[in-house]
Amino acid sequence: MALAGVMIVLGLVRVHVETTVASFVPSGASSYQDLTQRDTAFGGDPIVVILHSTSAQGLLLDQEQLLLLIALEGRLSNLPNVAVVYGPGTVLNQTAASIQNVLATISGRRDALMNEAEEKARSKGASKVEIARARDRSVAAFDTRYGNLLAKGMTMGLPTVRNQRFVASVMLDADGNPRPEWKFLVPDPKSATLLVRPREGLSQDGAERLTRSVRRAIETSGLAIHKPVVTGVPALSSAVADRVRTEAPLLGLAALLAVGSVFMASPWARRRRARIRPLFAALLGTASTVALFGLVGRPLSLGAVAFLPILLGIGSDFPLYLSQPTHRRRVLVTATAATVAFASLTISPLPFVREFGIALAIGLAATIAWALMLRGSFREIEPQPVDEPTTDRPDRRILRRATMAAGVLVAICGWVLLPSLHIASSPEQLAKGLPQLEQVNAAEKTLGFAGEVSLLVRGKDVLSPAVLEWQRRAEAQIVTRHGDQMRPLLTTNRLLSFLGADADASQISSGAQILPPYLLGAVATPDRTMASSTFGVEIDDVAAQGKLFDSIRDELPPPPAGYRADLVGLPVVASDGLHLMSVSRYVINLAGIAAAGLVLWIGLNRRLAVRAVLTASVASGWVLFGLRLSGSDLSPLTLAVGALITVTACEFIVMLDESRERRHRWVRRSVATAAVAGTTGYLCLALSHLEVLRDFGLVVAAGVASSYVAARLVLFAWPGDRSDDENTPSANVAVGPDLVEVGA
């Protein structure tokens, strides 16, 4: 016992919460593998920073502010776990150096072409006029391609960030408005956007530290700005993780007090001290489960907050039944069925739902183990018979059949309506209730986007003329038809547009060499086997975005032979996850019911198994019908409501059946106590600031109440015949040492 306590403490201190994107998306999907590959090459989804200047000239045209902005971008790029930072200051600095090199290269190349032509003409004995003509002809094509760029470089003055004319010519148009290609970095003349891309696979702790470091760097930058907007997927997931970490112990404590109060108030045992012992076993089981995650180094996700109240509620039920004058075998088999029902959640395509089911299954098994280890001799409760009607009048049979028929009809309606229930699975909906969503809305209002999707091209040489031409046509197609939803940010076509539409392979190679690696690396890998054109999207309804992506895939021209093109990004993976959840909604809900029924059939008897399946199906159908009537959406957690309801449906029907057979008032009273305690415990989730958890708590609480009512209805409508219960001893068997009470 002492060793177990030490292991629990060691595990608890090592527990950490993680709500990274990977836990919310189907990790086995090909779109997730594409996302991982893109993030490895170009960096993950960025932390988006929007800075609004209080300076009269703004951040770009005020030289002091621009230098401070460049310094800030430099500090951000040197933070741990940062892959790259894109901002107007660094773009200007890199462009200035690049243009200086370009102008020098162009001028030198032009002189070399003329000298080469002159030497050839002289060697052939040409006259001075012929030599002059040869020199002009040698650079005619060159001047056509690069003359405009050279002339522009001469008129804008020295290319340096200290030259206001140069800064304006790069970032602003003739009217002083941001150029379209840089609008994602310069939303207006006085503002700037910074995109801080983390390294691929950054842990939740790393994302939180990075977000905090970004905020500190901005605060100490010395920039004259309004309150900055710091958002994006890493910042939003960090906010969710912080909320989960804060709420988990508070909601767990609230559930502990709520369930404990119900146990203390209910007279299911004579001595008050005995009433709290089942909760003690559940608390140890919960602590053991959380500690196990810590010991094996597995983080807890969003499901951890929901896991604590559920395990304290349901987990305390079975120690309660073990302290009753019941057959221990019935309780243990029912607990096994409940564990299997929880474990059925592992078929969910979402990792955090699978983890939720595993944690519940382990927690329930650990609670039963603790209850058995802490058992004592039964002293508190004496069987008290309950008078039951022994005759079944015709009018009573009609009432039973009519009531059951009505209940089953409503349940069938609920199951039929299941496909019509909308599944809310966007990051914004999962984080609804957090103040950080205001930052997301602010970014979308200013920039038109807060997330991003890439058009990823893979092949032998993604900068070949044929592939660049395809990317140009693909971007034009996307912008023409879906420009209001897919806003081009940094694309291969825009970055290499200075080459013109008919550049050959050598010209593309030359143009790529003179571009700063900082910019070229944003659209193509160094080995030129992968290119990424990035488009900004809103963090919006996943189902609608899924249709958008399908339309784009259908409309895009086929890529050149030997190349593969895909839409890649978190919204794409989320839409795939939504599709997988939608097509498997019946399987996810029915698997737990079927698995639990099979365990009861094998461990007890057919009659109880059929009754349990009927009870779980009816209760689940009622809840689904209620969700449809109220217009509520399903979340990834409430989508599996069938598996969760199965647990309470099985325990209620089995224990109420035990009470009817043995006619023990204490057992019936304990079932009612468990129903009230479970409902109260789950309602504690309504205290969460995360709307997804509040809704989940309300749905599961309704599921517990529905399970209890459905179990009573099934027993009322189907009294049954005890003669078909081969595995259940007669009610006349004496209560023996098999009856235990949880306690030290």
N, C-alpha and C positions, 0 to 999 in steps of 0.2 A: 504493500500500500504506500509506504514511504517512497519507494523507488518510482511508483507511478506518479506521485505528486511532484517529485523532482523533474521527471520527464515532461510533465504538463507545464511546469513553470519555464523550463528551458525552451520548450516549443513556443509558448506564448510570446516570449521576448524576441523571438526570431520571426514572428509573423509580420508580413507587410502586405499592403493592399495595392493592387495594380489594375488600372482600367484602360490599358492601352487599346488602340484600335484593333489589334489582333484578337482580343477577347470578344469583340462584337461582330466579327465577320467570319464567314466560313473558311477556315484555314486550308481546307483541302481543295478549294475551287481553283481552277486554272487562273482566274482573274486575280486571285490573291498572290499566286506565284509570280504573275506578271508585275503586280504592284511591288513585291519584294525586289524583283530584278531592277525595276525602274529606280526605286529608292536607293539601291546599292550604287547605281551608276550616277544618279543626279541628286541624291539627297531626298529625305522624306518630306511629307507635307509641311509647309513652312509655318513658323510663328509669324503672323502678319502684324506689323507695327505701322500705325498711321500717325504722323506727326503734323500738327497744324501750327504754323508759325504765328507768333505775335509781332514779328518784325514787319515793318512797313514794306520792305522789299521781298520778304519771304525767305525761305531757306536756301534758294539757289542763287538769287541775284545779290543777296547780302554776303559779301566775301567772307566776313568773319563767321557768319552762321554756316556757310558752305564748308569752310575748313573744319568747324566743329562737327558738322554732319559726317564728313569724310573720316574724322578721327573716331566718331562713334561707330561707324560701320567697320572700321578696322578693329576696334575692341571687340565688337560682337563676333567678327570672323575668327578671333583668337580664343573665344570661349571653348571650354571642353565640349566635345560631342557636336560641334557645329561643322557641317560639311561645307557650306558656302553661304555667303550673305549677298543678296542682290539689293542694291539701293542706288539712287541717282548720284550720290557722291562718288561711289566707287566706279560707276559706269562712266562718269565724266572724267575721272582721273585716268582710268584705263584707256578711254577713248582718246584723251589728249596724247598719251604716250603712243598709242597706236597710230594716230593720224600723223604725228611727227615722223614715225617710221614709214608710214605709207607715202607721205609726201616726198620724203627723201628717197624711198625706193622707186617711186614713179619717176621722179626727176632723174635719178641715176639711170634707170632703165631706158628712159627716153633718150638721154644722151648717148647711151651705149648703142641703141638702135641706129641713131643717126651716124655715129662714128663708124659703125660696121658697114652701113650703106656707102658712106663716103670712101672707105678703104677699097670696097669692091669696085666702085666706079673709077677710082684712080688707077686701080690695077688693070682696068680695061682701056685706059687712056682717054677717059671722058673729059669733056670741057668743063669749065667752071659752072656754066649754066646747067649742064647735064648732072654735074655733081650735086648742085643745089636741088634740082628736081628729085634726084634719088634720095637725098636726105628727107625731103618733104614726103615723098611716097612711103618711106620706111616708117614714118610715125603717124601716117594718116589714120590707119585703123586704131592705133594706140590712143591717139588724141580723141577719137570718137568715143572710146570706152572710158578713158580716164581723164580727159581734158576738163570735163565739168567738175569732177572732184578736185582736180588740181587748182582750177580757177576759184572754186569755193574756198579751198584752204588758204589761198592768198588773200581773199577779201575779208575773212573773219579774223585775221590777225594770228598772233602766236597761239597755237593750241595748248592752252594751259588753264587750269581751274581758276587762276587769278585774273583771267581775261573774261570780263563780263560778256563781251560780244560773242566769244567762243561758247561760253556756257549757254547763252540764250539760243544760239544757232543750233546747238545739238539737241536741246530739250524742248524748246519752244518754237512755235511757228511765227510767221510775220506779224500776227495779231497779238502775240504774247501768250497764247494758249498752249497747253502741253501738246506735243506731237502725238498722233495716234499710237505710234509704236512704243512710246514711253509713258503712256497715260496710266499704266498700272503701277508705275513707280512715281509719277508726278500727277496726282489726281487733279490738282489745280496749281496755279503759279506760286502759291504760298505754302504748299504742303509737299510732303514726301512720304513714300511708302517704302518700308524695309521688309524684305522677305528673308527670314532667318531659317535656313533649311538644316534640320538635324541630321545626324548620320543615321543610316538604316539600322533598324532593330533597337533603337534607343529604349531603354527600360522606362517604366513609369517614374521611378525615382529620378532617373536622369532627365526626363522631360520636365519634371517639376523643378529640379535645380536649374535647368536651362531657362525656364520661364522666369524664375525669380532673378536669375543673373541678367537676363535681358531687361527686366524692369529696373534693376539697380543701375545698369549701365546708362539707361535713358535718364534716370533721375540725376546722375552725376555728370551728364554730358555737357552741361552749361548752355544748352540750346534754349532759346527764347520760344517756348511752345506752350500751347494749352495742354490740358490733361491728355496724355497719349492714349490711343486705342491699341491694346495688345490682345490679339485674338488668334484664331486659327485652330486647327485640330489638336496640336500638342497642348496649347494653352487650355482648350476646352476639356480635354481628357484629364489634364492636371487638376482642373477645378472639380471635376466629377470625383476623382480619386481623393482629393482633400475632403470633399463633402462625405464620401463613403467612410473614410477613416475617422472623421469626427462623429458621424451619426451612428456607426456600428455599435460602439459601447453604450451610447445613450439609448438607442432603441432596444438593445438587448436588455439593459437595466429596466427600461419601462415595461418590457414584456415580462421580465422576471417578477417585478412588483405586481403587475396586473394579474398574471396567472397565479402567483402566490396568494393574492387577496381573494381570488375566487376559491381556491382550495381551502383557505382559512374560513371563509364565510359559509361554505357549504358543509352541512352536517353529514358528510359521507363517512366520517369516523368520529368516535365519541371524544377522544382526546385531541386537543388542538395541536399538540406537538406532532402527533402522527399524521396530521393532514398535510404538513409541509414536506414530508419525507420523499414523496414521488418527485417533487420539484428539485430536491437536492440531487437525486440520481440524474435527472435531465440536465442539471447544471454541470455536473461532472462529465456527462457524455458530450455536452457541447464544448466544454473546455478541452476535453481530450481530442475532439475533432479539429478544433482550431489549432491546437498545439501540434497535431500530426502534420498539418500543412506547413507549419513553421519548421518542424524537424526535417522534413524531406525537401525543404526549400521551394515549395510551391506557393506562389502568391494567391491571395484571396481577391476575387473580382467583385463587381457590383452585386453579384448574388450573395455575397457574405452578409450584407445588411439584411436581406430578406431571409437568409438562412437562420440567423440567430433567433428571431421571434418564432419562426415555424418549428424549429427543433425544440425550443423550450416548451412550446404548446403541445405539439404532437408527442414529443419525447416523454413528457411527464405523464401522458395517458397510460402507457403500458406499465410503468411501475405502479401506477394507481390500480390497474386491474390485477397486478400480481399480489396486491395486498388485500384482495377480495376473496370471498369463499367461492373461487372459480377453479377450473382445471387449468393448471399452469400450461399444459400442452396447447390448449386452445389459444392462450395468450401468446405463447411463443410462435406458434404457426401464423397467427394473425400478424405479429410483428415482422415475421419473415416476409409475408405477403406485402406489407407496407414498405419494407426495405426494397423489395424487388420493384414495386411501383415507382419509388423514388429513382432507383437505378435506371428505369426505362427512359429517363430524361437524357441519357447519354446518346440517344439516337438523334438528338437535336443537331442541326448543322452549326449552331453557334457555340463556341467554346465556353462562354461564361454560363450558358444554360446547362451544358454538360457538367461543368464543375459544380454548379448548384445542385444537380441531382446526385452527383457522387458524394458531395459533402453531407447532404441529407441522409443518404443511405448509410454512410459510415457513422454519422452522428447517432442515428437511431440504433444501429447495432451496438455502438459503444454505450449508449444509455441502458439498453437491456442488460449488457454485461455488468455494468455498475450496479444495476438494480439487483441482479442475482448475487453479486458479491456482498452486497450490503443487506441481504435479506435477514430477517429474524423470524422467530416463531410467531404464528398468528395469535394475537391476543386481543386486538382491539375490536374486532367486528364479529358479531354472532349472526348467523343466518336468520333472517326474519321473513317468514313466508308472506306471500302476497296472494290475496284472494282473486282468482281469475274466473270468469264465467266458464262453465264446463259444457254448456250447450251452445249450439250455433243456430240461432233462429233464422228463418228465411229472410226476414227484413234486414237482418244484420249482414247476411251474405250479399244481398243486393247492394247495400250501402258500400260494402267492401269493394265489390266489383266496379261500381260506378266511380268511386273515389280513385281507385287505382287506374282505371281507364282514363280519367281526366288527367291524372298526373303523368301517365305515360304519353298521352297525346301532346301535352305541353313540352315534354322532354324531346319527343320526336321532332317537333317544330324547331326546338333549339338546335338539334344536331343537323337538321336539314338546312338551317340558316347559317351554319358555321362558315361555309365558303363566302358568304356575303359580308362577313365581318372584316373590316379593314385592319391590316397589321401595321402598327406604327413602329418604324424601325430606323428612322433617320437619326443622325447624331443630335440634331437639335431637339427632337422629341424625347430622346433618351435623357437629355440634360435639361429638359424643361423644368423651370422652377429655380434655376441658378441665376444669380445676377449677371454672371459672365455672358449670358446670351445677349445682353444689351450691347456688349462689345461686338458680337457677331453681327447684330443688326446694324450697328454703326458702320462696320466695315462694308457690309453689302450696300448700304445707302451711299457711301462715299465712292467705293471702287466698283460696285456692281458684282462683287464676288467675295467669298470668304473661304472657298475650297477650290480645288483644281482637278482637272482631268487632262491627261496627256494623250496625244496621238503618237504612239510608239511604233517606230519602224525598225525592223531588224533584218540584217542581211550582210552580204560581203562588203559592200561599200555604200553606206547610206548618203554619202555626199557625191555620188556619181550624177551626171547630168540627167539621166532618166529618173532617178529617185527624187532629185530636187524638183524636177518638173512635176512629178506625181504629187509631191508634198505641196507645191504651189497650187495645183488644181484642187487637192483635198481641202486645203485651208479655205480657198475661195468658196468651195461648196458648203462647208460648215458655216462660214460667216454669212453667206448669202441667205441660207435657209434657216439658220438657227442662231444668228448673231445676238439675239436678245437673251439667249440662254447660255451660249458658249462664246465667251469674250476672249479673243486671241491675246495672249500675254507675250511671252517670249517664244517665237516660233523660228524654225529653220529658215523659212521663206523670208521672214522679215529681217532676220539678222544678215542674210546673204543677198538681200535685194539689190545692193549696190553693184552686183555682178551682172545684172540684167537677166533677161529671160532665156537667152540663147548661149550662155557661157559654156565653153567646152571643158573637158576634164582638167587640162593644164591650167586654165584660168580659174577654175574652182579651187584647185590645189593652191595656187598662188594667193587667191583671196583668203582662203582658210589660214594660210601661214601668217598673213599680216594682221589677222584679227587677234585681239588679246585672248589668251587661253581662258581667262576669266569668263568671257562671253561665249566663245565657241564651246567651252565645256558645259554650258547650260543647255545646249541643243544637240551635242554629239559627243560620243565617247572618244577617247584618244585613238583607239584602233579603228574608228569609223564603222563599227558594226552595229551601232544602235543610235538612233536619233529620236529626240523627244520635242514635240511642239506642244506647248502648254497653253491650256485654255482655262479661264476662270469661270467658275460656276457658283451658284448660291447653295448654301446648305439647306436643301429643300426636300420636298416630298420624294421619297426614294422611288415609289411606284411611278410617278410622273417622269422622273429622271431616267428610269429604266426604259420607258417607252421612247424617250428622246434618244438614248444611246442606240436602241434597236433601229430607229429611223436613220441615224447617221451611218450605222454599219451597212444598211441596205442601200444608202445613197452614194456612199463613197465609191469612186472608180477602183477597179481591181489594181493592186500594186504590181510593179514590174515582176516578171518571172524570177523566182528565187528569193523573193522578199516577203516578209510577213508584217502586216499592219494591224494594230489593236488599239482600242480605247482602254486606257489604264488609269486607275485612280481609286481612291476610297469610295466615291459615289458609285463607281462601277461595281466594286466588290459588294457594297451594301445592297445594290439592286439584285445581284446574284443571290445574296443571302435571303433577301425578301422572297425571291422566287422559290428557293429551296424550302423555306418555311411554309410558304403558301401551298405548295403542292403536297407537303407532308403533314398538313394540319390534322387530318383524320388519323394518320398513323401515329403521330406524337400523342394524341389524346387517347386513342384506343389501345395502344401497346401496354400502357400501365394497367389498364382495366383487365385486359386479357391475361397479363402475366400474374397479377394478384389473384385472379380467379383460378388460374391453374395451380398456384401454390396451395390455395385453400382446398381445392379438389383433391390434390395428392395428400396434403397433410391432415385434412379433416374429413370432409365428405362432399358428395356432389350437391346435396341440398343447400348447404351453406355457401358453396362456391357460386351456384346459380343466383342465390339471393344477393350475395355480395356484388356480383356483376350487374344485376338488375338495379340495385341501390345506387351503385356508382354511376351507371349510365343515366338513370333518372335524375340524380342530383346534378350531374354535369350538364345534362340537357336543359335543366331549369336555369342554371347559371348562364349558359350560352344564350338562352332565350331572353333572359333579363338584360344581357349586354346588348343584344340586338334591339330590344325595345328602347333602351336608354340612349342608343346611338353611340355607345362607347366603342373605342378601338381596342384591338388586342395588342399587347406588347409581346416581345419575345418570351417574357416570363408567363404572362397570363394565357399565352397560346397553349401552354402545357397544363391548363387548369384541370383537364381530365385526370392526369396522373396524380395531381395533388389531392383532388377530391376523392380519388380511389382509396387513399390511405385512411381518411376518416370514415368513409362509407364502409370499408371492410371492418374496421374496429367496432363501429357502432352496431352494425347488423349482427356481427358474431356475438358481441357481449350482450346485446338486448335479447338475442335468441337464447343465450345462456340464462339470462334472468327469467325469461318466460318458462324455460324448461325446468329450472330448479326453483322457480318462484321465490327468488331472493330479492328483497327490496333494496338491499345495499348495492347490488350490482347495477340495478337500474338507476339508482341515484348517482352512482359513480359515472355512468355514461353521460347523464345530464350534466354533471359537474365538468367532465372532460369537454363536452360540447361548448359550454359557456366559457371555460378557460381558454380553449383554442380560439374561439371567436374573439374574445377580449385581447388575447395575445397578438393576433394578426392585425387587429385594429390599431395596435401601437405603430404599425408601419405608416398609418395616416399622419403621424407626426413628422415624417420625413419631408425635407425641402425638395426632394426629387419627385416630380409628379409620377414617374414610372413606378416608383416604390409605393407611393400613396395609393395609386390605382390598384396595384398588385395586392396590397393589404386588404383593401375593401373587397376585391373579388374573392380572395381566399377566405376571408371571414364569411362572406355570403356562401361560399362553398361548404364551409363547416356546418353552418346552420341548415343548408339544403341537405347535406348528408344525414343529419340527425332526423330531420322531418321525413326524408325519403326512407330511412331505415324504419321509422315508426310506421310509415304508410305501408311498406312491404310486409311487415309483420301483421299489421291490421288486416290487409287484404289477402294475405297468404299465411294463415295460421300454421299450416303444414301438419304433418303427422310424424311424431317422433320415432315411429317404428322404422322409418327409412334411414335413420341415422345410425349406421352400424358402428361408427367409430366413437360415438358419444355415450358414456355410461348413463345408466338410468338415473333419474332425479332422486331416486331413493338411496343412492350410494351415500354413505356417511362422509362427512367432511373430515379429512384426515390431515396428516402432516404436510400434504402437498399444498396446503393453503398457507401463504406466507404474507408477511407485511414488510414493506421496505423500511429498513431502519438499521442503525448500527447495533 
